[in-house]
Amino acid sequence: PNGAFQLNVTNVPGTAFSALTSSNVALPVNSWTVLGSVPEISPGQFQFTDNQATNQPTRFYRIRSP
């Protein structure tokens, strides 16, 4: 919506996730930028929205669980 990027993930309820981004998918994960946590919107359903997605010419995403 409105040029934002939205990512939905299904997993075990209560799992903690972080969203990361990089302009180079080949970089090691410790070089990616952490965008924030991925909220659980209902049991086992997680959703992350990047409202700044259109400000970058190329952007890759990863979701990680600590």
mmCIF file of the N, C-alpha and C atoms, coordinates in Angstrom:
data_MODEL
# 
_entry.id   MODEL 
# 
loop_
_atom_site.group_PDB 
_atom_site.id 
_atom_site.type_symbol 
_atom_site.label_atom_id 
_atom_site.label_alt_id 
_atom_site.label_comp_id 
_atom_site.label_asym_id 
_atom_site.label_entity_id 
_atom_site.label_seq_id 
_atom_site.pdbx_PDB_ins_code 
_atom_site.Cartn_x 
_atom_site.Cartn_y 
_atom_site.Cartn_z 
_atom_site.occupancy 
_atom_site.B_iso_or_equiv 
_atom_site.pdbx_formal_charge 
_atom_site.auth_seq_id 
_atom_site.auth_comp_id 
_atom_site.auth_asym_id 
_atom_site.auth_atom_id 
_atom_site.pdbx_PDB_model_num 
ATOM 1   N N  . PRO A 1 1  ? 0.819  -1.214  0.000  1.00 0.00 ? 1  PRO A N  1 
ATOM 2   C CA . PRO A 1 1  ? 0.000  0.000   0.000  1.00 0.00 ? 1  PRO A CA 1 
ATOM 3   C C  . PRO A 1 1  ? 0.856  1.269   0.000  1.00 0.00 ? 1  PRO A C  1 
ATOM 4   N N  . ASN A 1 2  ? 0.526  2.240   -0.791 1.00 0.00 ? 2  ASN A N  1 
ATOM 5   C CA . ASN A 1 2  ? 1.217  3.537   -0.828 1.00 0.00 ? 2  ASN A CA 1 
ATOM 6   C C  . ASN A 1 2  ? 2.714  3.415   -1.078 1.00 0.00 ? 2  ASN A C  1 
ATOM 7   N N  . GLY A 1 3  ? 3.137  2.447   -1.877 1.00 0.00 ? 3  GLY A N  1 
ATOM 8   C CA . GLY A 1 3  ? 4.551  2.283   -2.191 1.00 0.00 ? 3  GLY A CA 1 
ATOM 9   C C  . GLY A 1 3  ? 5.350  1.566   -1.127 1.00 0.00 ? 3  GLY A C  1 
ATOM 10  N N  . ALA A 1 4  ? 4.706  1.068   -0.087 1.00 0.00 ? 4  ALA A N  1 
ATOM 11  C CA . ALA A 1 4  ? 5.399  0.339   0.969  1.00 0.00 ? 4  ALA A CA 1 
ATOM 12  C C  . ALA A 1 4  ? 5.535  -1.131  0.566  1.00 0.00 ? 4  ALA A C  1 
ATOM 13  N N  . PHE A 1 5  ? 6.497  -1.798  1.177  1.00 0.00 ? 5  PHE A N  1 
ATOM 14  C CA . PHE A 1 5  ? 6.694  -3.229  0.977  1.00 0.00 ? 5  PHE A CA 1 
ATOM 15  C C  . PHE A 1 5  ? 6.173  -3.944  2.211  1.00 0.00 ? 5  PHE A C  1 
ATOM 16  N N  . GLN A 1 6  ? 5.348  -4.971  2.010  1.00 0.00 ? 6  GLN A N  1 
ATOM 17  C CA . GLN A 1 6  ? 4.785  -5.712  3.132  1.00 0.00 ? 6  GLN A CA 1 
ATOM 18  C C  . GLN A 1 6  ? 5.139  -7.184  2.995  1.00 0.00 ? 6  GLN A C  1 
ATOM 19  N N  . LEU A 1 7  ? 5.593  -7.767  4.091  1.00 0.00 ? 7  LEU A N  1 
ATOM 20  C CA . LEU A 1 7  ? 6.015  -9.162  4.119  1.00 0.00 ? 7  LEU A CA 1 
ATOM 21  C C  . LEU A 1 7  ? 5.233  -9.890  5.200  1.00 0.00 ? 7  LEU A C  1 
ATOM 22  N N  . ASN A 1 8  ? 4.645  -11.023 4.860  1.00 0.00 ? 8  ASN A N  1 
ATOM 23  C CA . ASN A 1 8  ? 3.899  -11.844 5.810  1.00 0.00 ? 8  ASN A CA 1 
ATOM 24  C C  . ASN A 1 8  ? 4.616  -13.170 6.014  1.00 0.00 ? 8  ASN A C  1 
ATOM 25  N N  . VAL A 1 9  ? 4.667  -13.616 7.273  1.00 0.00 ? 9  VAL A N  1 
ATOM 26  C CA . VAL A 1 9  ? 5.348  -14.854 7.644  1.00 0.00 ? 9  VAL A CA 1 
ATOM 27  C C  . VAL A 1 9  ? 4.434  -15.650 8.568  1.00 0.00 ? 9  VAL A C  1 
ATOM 28  N N  . THR A 1 10 ? 4.406  -16.951 8.389  1.00 0.00 ? 10 THR A N  1 
ATOM 29  C CA . THR A 1 10 ? 3.678  -17.834 9.295  1.00 0.00 ? 10 THR A CA 1 
ATOM 30  C C  . THR A 1 10 ? 4.692  -18.687 10.039 1.00 0.00 ? 10 THR A C  1 
ATOM 31  N N  . ASN A 1 11 ? 4.530  -18.778 11.369 1.00 0.00 ? 11 ASN A N  1 
ATOM 32  C CA . ASN A 1 11 ? 5.456  -19.556 12.171 1.00 0.00 ? 11 ASN A CA 1 
ATOM 33  C C  . ASN A 1 11 ? 4.786  -19.886 13.500 1.00 0.00 ? 11 ASN A C  1 
ATOM 34  N N  . VAL A 1 12 ? 5.554  -20.452 14.408 1.00 0.00 ? 12 VAL A N  1 
ATOM 35  C CA . VAL A 1 12 ? 5.067  -20.818 15.732 1.00 0.00 ? 12 VAL A CA 1 
ATOM 36  C C  . VAL A 1 12 ? 4.659  -19.549 16.491 1.00 0.00 ? 12 VAL A C  1 
ATOM 37  N N  . PRO A 1 13 ? 3.451  -19.520 17.067 1.00 0.00 ? 13 PRO A N  1 
ATOM 38  C CA . PRO A 1 13 ? 3.041  -18.342 17.823 1.00 0.00 ? 13 PRO A CA 1 
ATOM 39  C C  . PRO A 1 13 ? 4.057  -17.977 18.915 1.00 0.00 ? 13 PRO A C  1 
ATOM 40  N N  . GLY A 1 14 ? 4.289  -16.682 19.069 1.00 0.00 ? 14 GLY A N  1 
ATOM 41  C CA . GLY A 1 14 ? 5.199  -16.192 20.090 1.00 0.00 ? 14 GLY A CA 1 
ATOM 42  C C  . GLY A 1 14 ? 6.659  -16.109 19.670 1.00 0.00 ? 14 GLY A C  1 
ATOM 43  N N  . THR A 1 15 ? 6.978  -16.524 18.459 1.00 0.00 ? 15 THR A N  1 
ATOM 44  C CA . THR A 1 15 ? 8.358  -16.457 17.972 1.00 0.00 ? 15 THR A CA 1 
ATOM 45  C C  . THR A 1 15 ? 8.742  -14.999 17.734 1.00 0.00 ? 15 THR A C  1 
ATOM 46  N N  . ALA A 1 16 ? 9.973  -14.636 18.066 1.00 0.00 ? 16 ALA A N  1 
ATOM 47  C CA . ALA A 1 16 ? 10.464 -13.278 17.841 1.00 0.00 ? 16 ALA A CA 1 
ATOM 48  C C  . ALA A 1 16 ? 11.229 -13.231 16.519 1.00 0.00 ? 16 ALA A C  1 
ATOM 49  N N  . PHE A 1 17 ? 10.946 -12.220 15.704 1.00 0.00 ? 17 PHE A N  1 
ATOM 50  C CA . PHE A 1 17 ? 11.620 -12.046 14.418 1.00 0.00 ? 17 PHE A CA 1 
ATOM 51  C C  . PHE A 1 17 ? 12.093 -10.610 14.271 1.00 0.00 ? 17 PHE A C  1 
ATOM 52  N N  . SER A 1 18 ? 13.157 -10.445 13.497 1.00 0.00 ? 18 SER A N  1 
ATOM 53  C CA . SER A 1 18 ? 13.645 -9.131  13.096 1.00 0.00 ? 18 SER A CA 1 
ATOM 54  C C  . SER A 1 18 ? 13.686 -9.082  11.578 1.00 0.00 ? 18 SER A C  1 
ATOM 55  N N  . ALA A 1 19 ? 13.443 -7.906  11.016 1.00 0.00 ? 19 ALA A N  1 
ATOM 56  C CA . ALA A 1 19 ? 13.545 -7.696  9.571  1.00 0.00 ? 19 ALA A CA 1 
ATOM 57  C C  . ALA A 1 19 ? 14.862 -6.988  9.285  1.00 0.00 ? 19 ALA A C  1 
ATOM 58  N N  . LEU A 1 20 ? 15.582 -7.461  8.279  1.00 0.00 ? 20 LEU A N  1 
ATOM 59  C CA . LEU A 1 20 ? 16.844 -6.872  7.871  1.00 0.00 ? 20 LEU A CA 1 
ATOM 60  C C  . LEU A 1 20 ? 16.771 -6.502  6.400  1.00 0.00 ? 20 LEU A C  1 
ATOM 61  N N  . THR A 1 21 ? 17.596 -5.538  5.994  1.00 0.00 ? 21 THR A N  1 
ATOM 62  C CA . THR A 1 21 ? 17.633 -5.143  4.589  1.00 0.00 ? 21 THR A CA 1 
ATOM 63  C C  . THR A 1 21 ? 19.069 -4.875  4.147  1.00 0.00 ? 21 THR A C  1 
ATOM 64  N N  . SER A 1 22 ? 19.269 -5.005  2.842  1.00 0.00 ? 22 SER A N  1 
ATOM 65  C CA . SER A 1 22 ? 20.557 -4.705  2.225  1.00 0.00 ? 22 SER A CA 1 
ATOM 66  C C  . SER A 1 22 ? 20.315 -4.430  0.740  1.00 0.00 ? 22 SER A C  1 
ATOM 67  N N  . SER A 1 23 ? 21.199 -3.673  0.144  1.00 0.00 ? 23 SER A N  1 
ATOM 68  C CA . SER A 1 23 ? 21.117 -3.456  -1.302 1.00 0.00 ? 23 SER A CA 1 
ATOM 69  C C  . SER A 1 23 ? 21.935 -4.507  -2.056 1.00 0.00 ? 23 SER A C  1 
ATOM 70  N N  . ASN A 1 24 ? 22.645 -5.374  -1.312 1.00 0.00 ? 24 ASN A N  1 
ATOM 71  C CA . ASN A 1 24 ? 23.467 -6.420  -1.913 1.00 0.00 ? 24 ASN A CA 1 
ATOM 72  C C  . ASN A 1 24 ? 23.152 -7.742  -1.214 1.00 0.00 ? 24 ASN A C  1 
ATOM 73  N N  . VAL A 1 25 ? 22.446 -8.620  -1.886 1.00 0.00 ? 25 VAL A N  1 
ATOM 74  C CA . VAL A 1 25 ? 22.021 -9.883  -1.294 1.00 0.00 ? 25 VAL A CA 1 
ATOM 75  C C  . VAL A 1 25 ? 23.207 -10.789 -0.943 1.00 0.00 ? 25 VAL A C  1 
ATOM 76  N N  . ALA A 1 26 ? 24.372 -10.574 -1.546 1.00 0.00 ? 26 ALA A N  1 
ATOM 77  C CA . ALA A 1 26 ? 25.534 -11.427 -1.305 1.00 0.00 ? 26 ALA A CA 1 
ATOM 78  C C  . ALA A 1 26 ? 26.303 -11.067 -0.036 1.00 0.00 ? 26 ALA A C  1 
ATOM 79  N N  . LEU A 1 27 ? 25.985 -9.944  0.597  1.00 0.00 ? 27 LEU A N  1 
ATOM 80  C CA . LEU A 1 27 ? 26.694 -9.557  1.819  1.00 0.00 ? 27 LEU A CA 1 
ATOM 81  C C  . LEU A 1 27 ? 26.396 -10.531 2.954  1.00 0.00 ? 27 LEU A C  1 
ATOM 82  N N  . PRO A 1 28 ? 27.361 -10.732 3.863  1.00 0.00 ? 28 PRO A N  1 
ATOM 83  C CA . PRO A 1 28 ? 27.074 -11.573 5.034  1.00 0.00 ? 28 PRO A CA 1 
ATOM 84  C C  . PRO A 1 28 ? 25.979 -10.921 5.883  1.00 0.00 ? 28 PRO A C  1 
ATOM 85  N N  . VAL A 1 29 ? 25.201 -11.735 6.558  1.00 0.00 ? 29 VAL A N  1 
ATOM 86  C CA . VAL A 1 29 ? 24.042 -11.234 7.305  1.00 0.00 ? 29 VAL A CA 1 
ATOM 87  C C  . VAL A 1 29 ? 24.421 -10.186 8.347  1.00 0.00 ? 29 VAL A C  1 
ATOM 88  N N  . ASN A 1 30 ? 25.633 -10.246 8.901  1.00 0.00 ? 30 ASN A N  1 
ATOM 89  C CA . ASN A 1 30 ? 26.032 -9.248  9.902  1.00 0.00 ? 30 ASN A CA 1 
ATOM 90  C C  . ASN A 1 30 ? 26.289 -7.872  9.279  1.00 0.00 ? 30 ASN A C  1 
ATOM 91  N N  . SER A 1 31 ? 26.274 -7.781  7.962  1.00 0.00 ? 31 SER A N  1 
ATOM 92  C CA . SER A 1 31 ? 26.434 -6.501  7.269  1.00 0.00 ? 31 SER A CA 1 
ATOM 93  C C  . SER A 1 31 ? 25.090 -5.895  6.869  1.00 0.00 ? 31 SER A C  1 
ATOM 94  N N  . TRP A 1 32 ? 24.003 -6.613  7.076  1.00 0.00 ? 32 TRP A N  1 
ATOM 95  C CA . TRP A 1 32 ? 22.678 -6.116  6.727  1.00 0.00 ? 32 TRP A CA 1 
ATOM 96  C C  . TRP A 1 32 ? 22.188 -5.155  7.809  1.00 0.00 ? 32 TRP A C  1 
ATOM 97  N N  . THR A 1 33 ? 21.313 -4.245  7.446  1.00 0.00 ? 33 THR A N  1 
ATOM 98  C CA . THR A 1 33 ? 20.749 -3.271  8.376  1.00 0.00 ? 33 THR A CA 1 
ATOM 99  C C  . THR A 1 33 ? 19.472 -3.831  8.995  1.00 0.00 ? 33 THR A C  1 
ATOM 100 N N  . VAL A 1 34 ? 19.384 -3.754  10.322 1.00 0.00 ? 34 VAL A N  1 
ATOM 101 C CA . VAL A 1 34 ? 18.175 -4.201  11.024 1.00 0.00 ? 34 VAL A CA 1 
ATOM 102 C C  . VAL A 1 34 ? 17.136 -3.089  10.932 1.00 0.00 ? 34 VAL A C  1 
ATOM 103 N N  . LEU A 1 35 ? 15.965 -3.430  10.384 1.00 0.00 ? 35 LEU A N  1 
ATOM 104 C CA . LEU A 1 35 ? 14.879 -2.459  10.252 1.00 0.00 ? 35 LEU A CA 1 
ATOM 105 C C  . LEU A 1 35 ? 13.976 -2.431  11.478 1.00 0.00 ? 35 LEU A C  1 
ATOM 106 N N  . GLY A 1 36 ? 13.907 -3.529  12.190 1.00 0.00 ? 36 GLY A N  1 
ATOM 107 C CA . GLY A 1 36 ? 13.061 -3.590  13.381 1.00 0.00 ? 36 GLY A CA 1 
ATOM 108 C C  . GLY A 1 36 ? 12.449 -4.955  13.563 1.00 0.00 ? 36 GLY A C  1 
ATOM 109 N N  . SER A 1 37 ? 11.570 -5.042  14.555 1.00 0.00 ? 37 SER A N  1 
ATOM 110 C CA . SER A 1 37 ? 10.924 -6.320  14.845 1.00 0.00 ? 37 SER A CA 1 
ATOM 111 C C  . SER A 1 37 ? 9.762  -6.555  13.884 1.00 0.00 ? 37 SER A C  1 
ATOM 112 N N  . VAL A 1 38 ? 9.379  -7.815  13.782 1.00 0.00 ? 38 VAL A N  1 
ATOM 113 C CA . VAL A 1 38 ? 8.248  -8.213  12.937 1.00 0.00 ? 38 VAL A CA 1 
ATOM 114 C C  . VAL A 1 38 ? 7.101  -8.563  13.874 1.00 0.00 ? 38 VAL A C  1 
ATOM 115 N N  . PRO A 1 39 ? 6.073  -7.716  13.940 1.00 0.00 ? 39 PRO A N  1 
ATOM 116 C CA . PRO A 1 39 ? 4.986  -7.949  14.892 1.00 0.00 ? 39 PRO A CA 1 
ATOM 117 C C  . PRO A 1 39 ? 4.123  -9.158  14.533 1.00 0.00 ? 39 PRO A C  1 
ATOM 118 N N  . GLU A 1 40 ? 3.635  -9.808  15.582 1.00 0.00 ? 40 GLU A N  1 
ATOM 119 C CA . GLU A 1 40 ? 2.696  -10.915 15.422 1.00 0.00 ? 40 GLU A CA 1 
ATOM 120 C C  . GLU A 1 40 ? 1.294  -10.306 15.411 1.00 0.00 ? 40 GLU A C  1 
ATOM 121 N N  . ILE A 1 41 ? 0.608  -10.418 14.278 1.00 0.00 ? 41 ILE A N  1 
ATOM 122 C CA . ILE A 1 41 ? -0.692 -9.759  14.137 1.00 0.00 ? 41 ILE A CA 1 
ATOM 123 C C  . ILE A 1 41 ? -1.851 -10.654 14.578 1.00 0.00 ? 41 ILE A C  1 
ATOM 124 N N  . SER A 1 42 ? -1.637 -11.952 14.574 1.00 0.00 ? 42 SER A N  1 
ATOM 125 C CA . SER A 1 42 ? -2.558 -12.933 15.142 1.00 0.00 ? 42 SER A CA 1 
ATOM 126 C C  . SER A 1 42 ? -1.706 -14.163 15.441 1.00 0.00 ? 42 SER A C  1 
ATOM 127 N N  . PRO A 1 43 ? -2.181 -15.102 16.249 1.00 0.00 ? 43 PRO A N  1 
ATOM 128 C CA . PRO A 1 43 ? -1.333 -16.237 16.628 1.00 0.00 ? 43 PRO A CA 1 
ATOM 129 C C  . PRO A 1 43 ? -0.688 -16.936 15.415 1.00 0.00 ? 43 PRO A C  1 
ATOM 130 N N  . GLY A 1 44 ? 0.646  -16.871 15.366 1.00 0.00 ? 44 GLY A N  1 
ATOM 131 C CA . GLY A 1 44 ? 1.399  -17.519 14.297 1.00 0.00 ? 44 GLY A CA 1 
ATOM 132 C C  . GLY A 1 44 ? 1.488  -16.738 13.000 1.00 0.00 ? 44 GLY A C  1 
ATOM 133 N N  . GLN A 1 45 ? 0.857  -15.572 12.926 1.00 0.00 ? 45 GLN A N  1 
ATOM 134 C CA . GLN A 1 45 ? 0.880  -14.736 11.718 1.00 0.00 ? 45 GLN A CA 1 
ATOM 135 C C  . GLN A 1 45 ? 1.658  -13.450 12.009 1.00 0.00 ? 45 GLN A C  1 
ATOM 136 N N  . PHE A 1 46 ? 2.727  -13.236 11.256 1.00 0.00 ? 46 PHE A N  1 
ATOM 137 C CA . PHE A 1 46 ? 3.602  -12.095 11.468 1.00 0.00 ? 46 PHE A CA 1 
ATOM 138 C C  . PHE A 1 46 ? 3.589  -11.222 10.220 1.00 0.00 ? 46 PHE A C  1 
ATOM 139 N N  . GLN A 1 47 ? 3.700  -9.912  10.419 1.00 0.00 ? 47 GLN A N  1 
ATOM 140 C CA . GLN A 1 47 ? 3.647  -8.996  9.275  1.00 0.00 ? 47 GLN A CA 1 
ATOM 141 C C  . GLN A 1 47 ? 4.600  -7.833  9.495  1.00 0.00 ? 47 GLN A C  1 
ATOM 142 N N  . PHE A 1 48 ? 5.434  -7.577  8.488  1.00 0.00 ? 48 PHE A N  1 
ATOM 143 C CA . PHE A 1 48 ? 6.357  -6.445  8.546  1.00 0.00 ? 48 PHE A CA 1 
ATOM 144 C C  . PHE A 1 48 ? 6.085  -5.536  7.357  1.00 0.00 ? 48 PHE A C  1 
ATOM 145 N N  . THR A 1 49 ? 6.038  -4.233  7.605  1.00 0.00 ? 49 THR A N  1 
ATOM 146 C CA . THR A 1 49 ? 5.846  -3.252  6.547  1.00 0.00 ? 49 THR A CA 1 
ATOM 147 C C  . THR A 1 49 ? 7.012  -2.281  6.543  1.00 0.00 ? 49 THR A C  1 
ATOM 148 N N  . ASP A 1 50 ? 7.644  -2.123  5.387  1.00 0.00 ? 50 ASP A N  1 
ATOM 149 C CA . ASP A 1 50 ? 8.723  -1.155  5.209  1.00 0.00 ? 50 ASP A CA 1 
ATOM 150 C C  . ASP A 1 50 ? 8.158  0.030   4.434  1.00 0.00 ? 50 ASP A C  1 
ATOM 151 N N  . ASN A 1 51 ? 7.856  1.100   5.144  1.00 0.00 ? 51 ASN A N  1 
ATOM 152 C CA . ASN A 1 51 ? 7.285  2.295   4.514  1.00 0.00 ? 51 ASN A CA 1 
ATOM 153 C C  . ASN A 1 51 ? 8.320  3.094   3.726  1.00 0.00 ? 51 ASN A C  1 
ATOM 154 N N  . GLN A 1 52 ? 9.596  2.764   3.881  1.00 0.00 ? 52 GLN A N  1 
ATOM 155 C CA . GLN A 1 52 ? 10.670 3.467   3.181  1.00 0.00 ? 52 GLN A CA 1 
ATOM 156 C C  . GLN A 1 52 ? 11.170 2.701   1.955  1.00 0.00 ? 52 GLN A C  1 
ATOM 157 N N  . ALA A 1 53 ? 10.487 1.645   1.573  1.00 0.00 ? 53 ALA A N  1 
ATOM 158 C CA . ALA A 1 53 ? 10.943 0.782   0.476  1.00 0.00 ? 53 ALA A CA 1 
ATOM 159 C C  . ALA A 1 53 ? 11.145 1.537   -0.830 1.00 0.00 ? 53 ALA A C  1 
ATOM 160 N N  . THR A 1 54 ? 10.295 2.489   -1.129 1.00 0.00 ? 54 THR A N  1 
ATOM 161 C CA . THR A 1 54 ? 10.405 3.191   -2.408 1.00 0.00 ? 54 THR A CA 1 
ATOM 162 C C  . THR A 1 54 ? 11.526 4.224   -2.417 1.00 0.00 ? 54 THR A C  1 
ATOM 163 N N  . ASN A 1 55 ? 12.161 4.461   -1.271 1.00 0.00 ? 55 ASN A N  1 
ATOM 164 C CA . ASN A 1 55 ? 13.276 5.409   -1.198 1.00 0.00 ? 55 ASN A CA 1 
ATOM 165 C C  . ASN A 1 55 ? 14.606 4.778   -1.613 1.00 0.00 ? 55 ASN A C  1 
ATOM 166 N N  . GLN A 1 56 ? 14.606 3.478   -1.890 1.00 0.00 ? 56 GLN A N  1 
ATOM 167 C CA . GLN A 1 56 ? 15.821 2.751   -2.248 1.00 0.00 ? 56 GLN A CA 1 
ATOM 168 C C  . GLN A 1 56 ? 15.656 2.157   -3.652 1.00 0.00 ? 56 GLN A C  1 
ATOM 169 N N  . PRO A 1 57 ? 16.680 2.288   -4.520 1.00 0.00 ? 57 PRO A N  1 
ATOM 170 C CA . PRO A 1 57 ? 16.555 1.727   -5.872 1.00 0.00 ? 57 PRO A CA 1 
ATOM 171 C C  . PRO A 1 57 ? 16.487 0.191   -5.872 1.00 0.00 ? 57 PRO A C  1 
ATOM 172 N N  . THR A 1 58 ? 17.242 -0.459  -4.966 1.00 0.00 ? 58 THR A N  1 
ATOM 173 C CA . THR A 1 58 ? 17.246 -1.909  -4.829 1.00 0.00 ? 58 THR A CA 1 
ATOM 174 C C  . THR A 1 58 ? 17.295 -2.241  -3.358 1.00 0.00 ? 58 THR A C  1 
ATOM 175 N N  . ARG A 1 59 ? 16.418 -3.128  -2.926 1.00 0.00 ? 59 ARG A N  1 
ATOM 176 C CA . ARG A 1 59 ? 16.387 -3.480  -1.510 1.00 0.00 ? 59 ARG A CA 1 
ATOM 177 C C  . ARG A 1 59 ? 15.992 -4.948  -1.372 1.00 0.00 ? 59 ARG A C  1 
ATOM 178 N N  . PHE A 1 60 ? 16.831 -5.713  -0.666 1.00 0.00 ? 60 PHE A N  1 
ATOM 179 C CA . PHE A 1 60 ? 16.551 -7.113  -0.369 1.00 0.00 ? 60 PHE A CA 1 
ATOM 180 C C  . PHE A 1 60 ? 16.206 -7.227  1.109  1.00 0.00 ? 60 PHE A C  1 
ATOM 181 N N  . TYR A 1 61 ? 15.434 -8.255  1.460  1.00 0.00 ? 61 TYR A N  1 
ATOM 182 C CA . TYR A 1 61 ? 14.986 -8.428  2.841  1.00 0.00 ? 61 TYR A CA 1 
ATOM 183 C C  . TYR A 1 61 ? 15.310 -9.824  3.346  1.00 0.00 ? 61 TYR A C  1 
ATOM 184 N N  . ARG A 1 62 ? 15.543 -9.905  4.647  1.00 0.00 ? 62 ARG A N  1 
ATOM 185 C CA . ARG A 1 62 ? 15.675 -11.162 5.369  1.00 0.00 ? 62 ARG A CA 1 
ATOM 186 C C  . ARG A 1 62 ? 14.868 -11.036 6.641  1.00 0.00 ? 62 ARG A C  1 
ATOM 187 N N  . ILE A 1 63 ? 14.317 -12.142 7.054  1.00 0.00 ? 63 ILE A N  1 
ATOM 188 C CA . ILE A 1 63 ? 13.668 -12.226 8.352  1.00 0.00 ? 63 ILE A CA 1 
ATOM 189 C C  . ILE A 1 63 ? 14.489 -13.216 9.159  1.00 0.00 ? 63 ILE A C  1 
ATOM 190 N N  . ARG A 1 64 ? 14.855 -12.829 10.377 1.00 0.00 ? 64 ARG A N  1 
ATOM 191 C CA . ARG A 1 64 ? 15.630 -13.749 11.207 1.00 0.00 ? 64 ARG A CA 1 
ATOM 192 C C  . ARG A 1 64 ? 14.998 -13.843 12.582 1.00 0.00 ? 64 ARG A C  1 
ATOM 193 N N  . SER A 1 65 ? 15.217 -14.973 13.193 1.00 0.00 ? 65 SER A N  1 
ATOM 194 C CA . SER A 1 65 ? 14.782 -15.201 14.553 1.00 0.00 ? 65 SER A CA 1 
ATOM 195 C C  . SER A 1 65 ? 16.030 -15.315 15.405 1.00 0.00 ? 65 SER A C  1 
ATOM 196 N N  . PRO A 1 66 ? 16.064 -14.544 16.477 1.00 0.00 ? 66 PRO A N  1 
ATOM 197 C CA . PRO A 1 66 ? 17.276 -14.581 17.323 1.00 0.00 ? 66 PRO A CA 1 
ATOM 198 C C  . PRO A 1 66 ? 17.591 -15.961 17.764 1.00 0.00 ? 66 PRO A C  1 
# 
